[in-house]
Amino acid sequence: MELSQRDITYCKNVGAKRADILRSELGVRTAMDMLRQYPYKYIDRSRFYRIAELDDEDTYVQIVGEVTEWHTIGIGKAQRLSATFFDGTHQCELVWFRGVQYVKLQRGVKYLLFGKPSRFNHTYNFVHPDLTPWDKVTPEMTQGLEPYYNTTEKMKRINLNSKAMRSIIAEMLPDLKAGVPDTIGADILQRYRLMSLTDALTNVHFPKDTQAMQNARARLKFEELFYIQLQILRQMKRREQNPGFRMPMVGSRFHGLYNVLPFPLTNAQKRVIREIHDDLKSGHQMNRLLQGDVGSGKTLVALLCCLLAIDNGYQTCIMAPTEILANQHYETLKTFLAPLGDAVHVALLTGSTTAKNRIPIHNGLMNGSINILIGTHALLEDNVQWQNLGLVIIDEQHRFGVAQRAKLWTKNEIPPHVLVMTATPIPRTLAMTVYGDLQVSVIDELPPGRKPVQTIHYSLQKRAQVYSFVRKQIQAGRQVYVVFPLIKENEKLDLRDLNNGFNEMCEAFPEYKISMVHGQMKAADKDLQMQRFVNGETQILVATTVIEVGVNVPNATVMIIQNAERFGLSQLHQLRGRVGRGGDQSYCLLLTRMELTTDTRKRMDIMVATNDGFRIAEADLALRGPGDLEGTLQSGTPFNLHIANLATDGQLLNLARQAALGILDKDPLLEDEMNRMYKRQLDILRIEQSYNWSEIS
């Protein structure tokens, strides 16, 4: 029976109980599923260390020596065993906190010590090391690279640890080496010098040397990325054939606004508008992602694109994730459109819109008199219908679910053109994967006159100095944001909470008015407090990250982020983007505790060094890995990477995309005999069934 069809229950060293846990914890149902559980690290068991060679960078090491003395401390569950290990020239300490009764030590016996060293009181020690008498050491224990596997607490409770995983997989090797059907064609294997699947699976688990392990991992990473790209690009090829409303005209409304703008467009804005207009007049449905850093002018680009659609006889809508942002867009667009008089009719529809006020909006949409509808999730309601919706623009689209967004373009028989916007810069490798089936436009230039925000890192002990600076800014007529990570105090995390912070700000600045906003407030109360700050009635706004997106107060020049160590880079950058929106010099002050981890200090240093959102996004990907970032970019990302890493495998991703494009350019439907394998494999991977890529945009 093929490995892909063999039930894991009947594999050696498994059985019913372990099989149930493997299914529930890891999704392992077959022997092939088990072989696809790749090691997360390898330990070189061929090298022996001396204690004198150890340093703080070592992960796991093995040393040959003797136990010279030992003693137990405490009684019962609190009992601890401590021993001294001597390699002939130096000594280290061994400690066991659990299972002390099972540790049997002998003097004058040669042992193989294996474990992770750590330094305590200038002495290296090993906690719960493996200690094997030399006469019990097998060749496998001291040869080659030993794989280590991810396990869960439930697995460990039934002794299904990394060692047990290795044992189960080892029993599958004879069948594996007999050969398994490959998932990549021979032409691609040869072109990119990739291992066969049989060799790759063998060497990823039990590599003969480091080079074989690296080659095996490269092949398996390529395969993973190749099938993701094949499905994404296959959907893009299909969608390129979808009919779309043709909008070739650049008419009076577009020119009417363009000619009276109070400032010139940047070259990046002009380029992006040309790219979008090329899509609008192509006759095929546009699905485009517009990336632009905070303050780059995406809203104006969106408005000009709306006017292109309106000049061609179509209605448009802009959907935002919050009422605050929807209201802001509404006011901004009305200001821009004022010179056009009644030529463009803009309406606003949110959850707060009364039933009475909804009637003229519904009527205006149906009779075509409303040209642009701005709103929140309210736009998705079934009774919101257009006469001829031609362009849908979704702002901060990652905050909407896929099914929600899809509702908008099922309101037409022919789907409208779709432009999705984000102010979250996306690393290129992530964009190629999460948004790989969308065309991408980037506004990579800030409008002239914008001064870069100065970012300064302070310890919390310098709060008095920070407050003195804040007072000078307020005295000069400016406003200040103060952001906290939590609403309620959490002593375990040792964070300053919002309520205490609000009280502290009131004590520090009794002469000024202060607003407070957080996500648990009622929408009306939140909007009231926010509006007071927007209108200048309050000088300081104390908030959580509810202000991360969509608040535009040009007079606010200071952003204080308390406990900045608790925020990721992208979030810090988004918060910083709330200031620097006017002509005055603005500042972002990062307040952290004194003691910081290496990664946290790197984050602070990057924030101080650059305002470039794309550089920050790349650094964030490298520091955090793709998992966390995917969640912030796309609801319901359709794949889980088991071995590839978007932070480090960009070159492989490019090659995989090239290979997939080469196939689809010749055979978009994968109907040729040689390509049917790819189609079958996509079905096996269930990418298509688990996710409808046509609804991504």
C-alpha positions, -999 to +999 in steps of 0.1 A: +000+000+000+013+035-009+025+056+020-002+083+011-029+057+016-015+039+047-035+047+078-011+061+105-028+038+131-012+007+115+023+021+112+050+006+135+054+023+169+020+041+166-012+023+175-047+036+181-040+059+211-010+077+194-029+078+161-058+097+177-034+122+192-014+126+159-047+132+140-061+157+165-028+176+173-010+176+139-036+165+114-015+134+106-038+107+091-014+087+068+022+076+067+029+103+041+014+129+064+039+118+090+068+121+066+056+156+059+062+166+096+096+181+089+122+186+116+125+222+129+162+218+138+191+194+137+218+187+163+252+176+150+259+144+170+293+138+153+310+166+172+323+162+208+330+193+229+353+200+258+338+221+287+364+247+281+350+252+246+315+261+256+301+295+251+267+312+255+258+307+218+258+269+220+225+252+217+230+215+223+264+198+228+278+164+238+307+158+261+325+127+273+335+125+310+327+112+345+303+122+373+326+129+403+300+137+430+263+143+435+238+151+462+200+156+466+184+187+481+149+189+495+123+162+498+092+150+480+082+170+449+106+198+458+136+173+456+165+183+434+195+163+422+228+182+416+259+165+402+294+175+391+306+164+357+344+163+349+358+159+313+394+155+325+404+192+326+372+212+335+339+206+353+303+217+350+271+211+370+242+188+361+207+194+376+175+174+377+143+189+391+120+161+381+122+123+381+152+124+405+144+089+417+150+075+382+185+090+378+211+064+387+247+077+389+279+058+393+315+069+400+343+057+378+319+053+348+325+070+315+294+088+303+282+106+272+266+139+283+241+155+259+222+187+266+219+224+264+244+244+284+236+276+303+257+298+325+249+303+362+272+319+387+301+318+362+297+280+358+281+261+330+252+238+340+229+214+322+193+210+333+178+175+327+206+164+304+207+130+287+234+110+304+243+076+288+269+051+300+295+049+273+290+011+269+253+018+260+261+045+234+250+033+199+267+045+166+235+064+157+238+085+188+272+099+177+269+101+140+254+128+117+226+152+122+199+143+146+164+157+137+141+174+162+103+176+157+077+200+170+053+183+195+025+195+218+018+191+255-008+165+248+017+145+227+043+147+255+018+134+281+017+101+263+055+101+256+050+111+220+080+134+220+106+143+194+125+110+200+093+090+195+084+109+163+119+101+150+114+064+158+081+063+139+095+080+109+126+057+109+104+027+106+090+041+073+124+045+057+125+011+039+092+018+021+102+054+014+135+044-002+116+020-025+103+052-041+073+075-039+055+092-069+070+126-075+049+158-073+071+179-096+078+171-132+112+159-143+118+189-165+115+213-135+136+190-113+163+191-139+160+228-147+163+239-110+186+210-100+162+197-074+162+163-056+135+137-063+108+136-036+121+102-024+156+116-018+143+148-003+120+131+022+148+106+031+174+133+036+152+158+054+147+133+082+179+114+082+205+134+062+238+118+054+255+152+058+247+189+060+247+194+023+222+166+017+200+181+044+201+216+028+194+202-006+164+182+007+150+212+025+154+234-006+135+209-027+106+206-002+104+244+002+103+248-036+075+223-038+055+241-011+059+275-027+054+261-062+019+248-055+009+280-037+020+300-067+005+276-092-029+280-076-027+317-071-015+323-107-040+298-121-068+319-105-053+351-118-052+337-154-089+327-151-099+361-137-080+379-164-107+365-188-135+379-167-154+407-185-152+441-169-169+474-174-149+494-200-141+530-187-119+546-214-130+582-210-111+608-189-140+633-185-150+667-171-152+656-135-117+641-134-102+672-152-123+695-131-107+683-099-073+676-113-069+712-126-079+728-092-059+707-068-041+729-043-009+709-047+006+689-075+004+651-075+036+632-068+051+612-097+042+580-077+005+591-075+005+599-113+020+565-121-005+546-100-035+564-115-022+555-150-019+518-139-054+518-126-069+536-157-052+510-179-071+483-160-104+503-161-103+506-199-090+471-206-124+454-208-114+429-181-123+432-144-096+450-124-084+434-092-056+457-079-039+462-046-028+498-038+000+500-012+010+533+002+027+543+034+010+565+059+005+600+045+013+590+009-020+603-006-040+571-013-073+588-005-068+614-033-058+586-057-089+567-048-111+598-054-096+605-088-102+569-098-138+573-086-142+603-109-128+582-139-156+557-132-183+584-128-172+601-160-179+568-178-214+566-163-208+543-133-213+545-096-186+539-070-183+530-033-156+532-007-158+508+023-139+515+055-136+493+086-147+519+112-172+547+114-144+571+123-125+563+091-157+564+070-166+598+084-131+610+078-132+599+041-166+615+037-154+649+050-121+647+030-139+639-002-165+666+003-136+691+008-118+680-023-150+680-044-163+714-033-150+732-065-171+708-086-204+719-070-232+695-077-214+676-103-206+647-079-231+635-052-214+618-022-234+600+005-224+583+038-239+551+051-228+536+084-244+517+113-254+550+129-274+562+099-310+564+109-338+545+091-352+578+080-319+589+065-314+556+048-345+560+025-331+588+003-297+569+002-313+537-010-334+556-036-304+576-048-284+544-053-312+528-073-319+558-095-282+566-101-282+601-085-256+591-059-222+588-075-200+578-045-212+560-014-189+559+015-196+535+044-187+507+067-201+471+069-235+487+063-227+487+026-229+449+026-266+448+037-289+430+012-312+461+008-282+483-004-285+480-042-269+502-069-282+510-104-247+504-120-219+499-095-187+500-115-159+504-090-155+492-054-127+506-033-119+489+001-097+507+026-076+488+051-092+457+035-074+432+058-099+442+085-128+427+065-134+390+061-132+374+026-169+365+025-179+400+036-159+416+008-173+392-018-208+405-010-200+438-027-193+423-061-222+399-061-245+429-062-238+432-099-243+407-128-209+417-140-185+421-111-173+457-106-137+467-108-120+462-074-093+484-058-081+474-023-059+497-003-037+493+026-014+516+046+004+486+060+035+482+038+038+445+028+072+428+022+075+417-014+077+379-006+045+382+015+027+402-011+036+376-038+020+349-016-009+366+002-018+389-027-001+370-055-031+370-078-036+407-076-019+434-096+000+456-072+005+494-073+028+512-048+028+548-039+064+550-027+068+588-025+055+612+001+039+646-009+063+675-009+065+696+023+060+666+046+087+666+073+099+632+084+087+624+119+116+624+144+115+592+165+133+591+199+136+562+223+134+569+260+133+547+291+103+551+314+126+567+339+129+598+316+091+605+318+096+639+334+118+650+305+092+637+281+064+656+298+084+688+298+087+685+261+050+677+257+041+709+277+062+730+253+044+715+223+010+722+238+020+757+247+029+762+210-007+752+201-001+716+192-019+684+203-006+651+217-015+614+215-005+590+243-010+553+235-011+524+260-011+487+252-038+477+277-071+490+291-070+472+325-040+467+347-022+434+343+004+430+370+017+398+354+028+416+323+039+446+343+023+471+319+011+505+325-027+505+319-049+530+302-069+540+332-039+547+354-022+564+325-052+587+320-052+596+357-015+603+356-018+626+325-046+645+343-023+650+373+007+659+352-013+684+330-041+698+352-043+729+330-052+710+298-082+690+287-077+653+280-098+627+261-097+589+265-106+564+238-105+526+238-121+497+219-145+487+247-163+521+247-197+525+230-193+537+195-211+570+202-189+577+232-158+569+213-167+591+184-176+620+208-142+618+225-124+615+192-143+644+177-134+666+206-097+659+199-102+665+161-119+698+168-091+709+192-114+710+223-089+686+240-052+689+239-042+653+248-058+620+236-050+590+258-059+558+238-052+522+229-044+512+194-080+520+183-063+551+168-039+530+147-057+536+115-078+564+101-074+593+125-063+625+108-055+655+130-028+676+113-024+697+144-012+667+165+026+667+165+035+643+193+029+606+196+039+590+229+038+552+229+040+538+264+056+503+268+066+504+232+083+471+237+049+455+237+042+465+201+054+450+168+073+471+143+044+475+118+021+486+146+046+511+159+049+525+124+012+528+120+009+546+153+037+570+143+018+577+111-009+595+131+014+625+135+034+644+108+002+650+088+006+688+088+034+711+080+049+712+115+078+691+127+064+661+145+078+636+170+072+600+180+085+592+215+090+555+223+089+548+261+102+514+273+115+498+304+153+498+309+159+461+304+151+450+269+157+418+249+180+419+219+150+417+194+132+445+212+162+467+211+165+460+174+129+471+169+135+504+187+167+510+168+149+504+135+121+528+144+146+555+153+167+549+122+140+551+094+105+563+085+104+540+054+075+517+059+087+491+034+121+489+051+103+485+084+080+458+070+110+438+057+127+441+091+094+430+108+092+400+086+128+390+094+123+395+132+088+380+136+085+356+108+056+354+084+030+338+107+022+369+127+022+392+097-001+371+076-027+374+103-025+412+101-027+413+063-053+388+052-083+372+070-082+335+063-048+330+046-053+298+027-021+280+034+002+270+062+038+269+054+053+237+069+089+242+058+093+273+037+099+307+053+089+339+036+115+359+056+144+339+042+132+320+011+125+349-012+149+336-039+132+302-039+098+319-041+108+337-072+120+305-088+088+287-079+067+315-093+087+314-125+082+277-128+044+280-122+041+309-147+060+289-173+034+261-171+004+283-170+015+305-199+013+274-221-016+256-204-038+279-182-063+251-174-037+224-167-053+201-193-022+188-210-014+152-201+020+162-185+003+189-164-026+168-151-004+157-122-003+193-110-040+196-111-045+163-092-019+175-066-038+208-061-069+187-054-050+165-029-036+196-011-072+208-010-061+244-016-089+250-040-116+235-018-105+252+014-104+287-001-119+306-030-091+327-043-115+346-066-128+363-035-095+375-022-097+410-037 
